Amino acid sequence: MGGVGGRAVEANGGHWTYAVGEPRALARMLRAAGGTRETVRPTSVTLAGQAARSYRMPPYPTGGFYGGHVVVAWDADGLEYQLSGHGYANERRLRFMAQALIGAQRAAR
């Protein structure tokens, strides 16, 4: 994707993922690879009035599926939501994207 609405978008070389599911299942995505059960420690953030967590995953392969990604995660309605973007420089963008998604979720309730 090179643009939106006719305007160029710079993704800082990153790609994005979005996951929704049962919290215990998605928690596995936040563990370091290599057979370890070690979970990457999050930073607590509040986005659109919602408690959330921000993770800086170690580079691949140690960081597993999300290697080199920043992941913003939050819980709502019994589900966990994870939004990730490759590249630590995208952390601010991810938080803005998560804030918009959380706001849209709340408006839809």
Kinemage of the C-alpha trace (Angstrom):
@kinemage 1
@onewidth
@group {chain A} dominant
@subgroup {mainchain}
@vectorlist {calphas} color= white
{ca met a 1} P 0.000 0.000 0.000
{ca gly a 2} L 1.602 3.231 -1.098
{ca gly a 3} L -1.194 5.685 -0.435
{ca val a 4} L -4.598 6.520 0.940
{ca gly a 5} L -7.000 8.934 -0.707
{ca gly a 6} L -4.409 9.946 -3.267
{ca arg a 7} L -1.837 10.851 -0.599
{ca ala a 8} L 1.415 8.971 -0.093
{ca val a 9} L 1.730 6.979 3.124
{ca glu a 10} L 5.138 6.206 4.603
{ca ala a 11} L 4.977 3.027 6.696
{ca asn a 12} L 8.615 3.308 7.770
{ca gly a 13} L 9.349 0.004 6.066
{ca gly a 14} L 6.862 -1.781 8.312
{ca his a 15} L 4.040 -4.236 7.874
{ca trp a 16} L 1.037 -4.627 10.160
{ca thr a 17} L -1.004 -7.427 11.728
{ca tyr a 18} L -4.257 -7.517 13.685
{ca ala a 19} L -5.460 -10.427 15.824
{ca val a 20} L -8.603 -11.003 17.895
{ca gly a 21} L -9.234 -14.072 20.005
{ca glu a 22} L -9.384 -15.845 23.313
{ca pro a 23} L -6.837 -14.184 25.623
{ca arg a 24} L -4.973 -17.370 26.592
{ca ala a 25} L -4.541 -18.367 22.956
{ca leu a 26} L -3.208 -14.971 21.909
{ca ala a 27} L -0.875 -14.764 24.926
{ca arg a 28} L 1.263 -17.404 23.202
{ca met a 29} L 2.024 -14.893 20.463
{ca leu a 30} L 3.732 -12.670 23.045
{ca arg a 31} L 6.230 -15.277 24.231
{ca ala a 32} L 9.799 -15.418 23.081
{ca ala a 33} L 10.588 -18.191 20.601
{ca gly a 34} L 12.890 -21.152 21.100
{ca gly a 35} L 10.683 -23.251 23.360
{ca thr a 36} L 10.794 -20.782 26.245
{ca arg a 37} L 7.658 -19.747 28.089
{ca glu a 38} L 9.132 -16.340 28.852
{ca thr a 39} L 6.702 -13.539 28.098
{ca val a 40} L 7.953 -10.131 26.997
{ca arg a 41} L 7.099 -7.566 29.681
{ca pro a 42} L 4.685 -4.850 28.541
{ca thr a 43} L 4.467 -1.146 29.224
{ca ser a 44} L 1.042 -0.130 30.542
{ca val a 45} L -0.720 2.537 28.472
{ca thr a 46} L -4.194 4.069 28.388
{ca leu a 47} L -5.708 4.596 24.948
{ca ala a 48} L -9.146 6.172 24.448
{ca gly a 49} L -9.796 5.564 28.155
{ca gln a 50} L -8.989 1.841 27.824
{ca ala a 51} L -6.191 0.083 29.702
{ca ala a 52} L -3.805 -1.449 27.167
{ca arg a 53} L -0.321 -2.919 26.979
{ca ser a 54} L 2.525 -2.088 24.615
{ca tyr a 55} L 5.220 -4.705 23.878
{ca arg a 56} L 8.566 -4.280 22.098
{ca met a 57} L 9.250 -7.774 20.846
{ca pro a 58} L 12.861 -8.930 20.434
{ca pro a 59} L 14.116 -9.272 16.855
{ca tyr a 60} L 13.268 -12.442 14.920
{ca pro a 61} L 13.812 -15.319 15.571
{ca thr a 62} L 13.942 -14.689 19.352
{ca gly a 63} L 10.753 -12.606 19.213
{ca gly a 64} L 8.816 -15.383 17.487
{ca phe a 65} L 5.899 -14.523 15.211
{ca tyr a 66} L 6.058 -10.870 16.295
{ca gly a 67} L 9.859 -10.660 16.068
{ca gly a 68} L 10.935 -7.016 15.705
{ca his a 69} L 7.364 -5.763 16.143
{ca val a 70} L 5.715 -3.385 18.549
{ca val a 71} L 2.441 -4.941 19.741
{ca val a 72} L -0.400 -3.021 21.378
{ca ala a 73} L -2.876 -5.310 23.148
{ca trp a 74} L -6.124 -4.699 25.031
{ca asp a 75} L -9.076 -6.699 26.343
{ca ala a 76} L -12.726 -5.998 25.600
{ca asp a 77} L -15.884 -8.102 25.804
{ca gly a 78} L -13.964 -11.232 26.845
{ca leu a 79} L -11.576 -11.075 23.872
{ca glu a 80} L -8.004 -9.915 23.449
{ca tyr a 81} L -7.060 -7.594 20.608
{ca gln a 82} L -3.512 -7.306 19.300
{ca leu a 83} L -2.321 -4.766 16.768
{ca ser a 84} L 1.308 -5.073 15.686
{ca gly a 85} L 3.670 -3.246 13.394
{ca his a 86} L 7.183 -4.140 12.352
{ca gly a 87} L 9.857 -1.726 13.497
{ca tyr a 88} L 10.189 -0.020 16.867
{ca ala a 89} L 10.005 3.387 15.164
{ca asn a 90} L 6.318 2.613 14.474
{ca glu a 91} L 5.322 2.502 18.161
{ca arg a 92} L 3.671 5.938 18.089
{ca arg a 93} L 1.729 5.031 14.924
{ca leu a 94} L 0.567 1.776 16.504
{ca arg a 95} L -0.729 3.550 19.564
{ca phe a 96} L -2.680 6.000 17.398
{ca met a 97} L -4.122 3.135 15.347
{ca ala a 98} L -5.084 1.197 18.487
{ca gln a 99} L -6.674 4.307 19.974
{ca ala a 100} L -8.827 4.717 16.855
{ca leu a 101} L -9.868 1.039 16.951
{ca ile a 102} L -10.720 1.200 20.655
{ca gly a 103} L -12.765 4.350 20.081
{ca ala a 104} L -14.658 2.671 17.245
{ca gln a 105} L -15.312 -0.403 19.433
{ca arg a 106} L -16.749 1.756 22.190
{ca ala a 107} L -18.953 3.696 19.773
{ca ala a 108} L -20.346 0.440 18.369
{ca arg a 109} L -21.464 -0.885 21.787
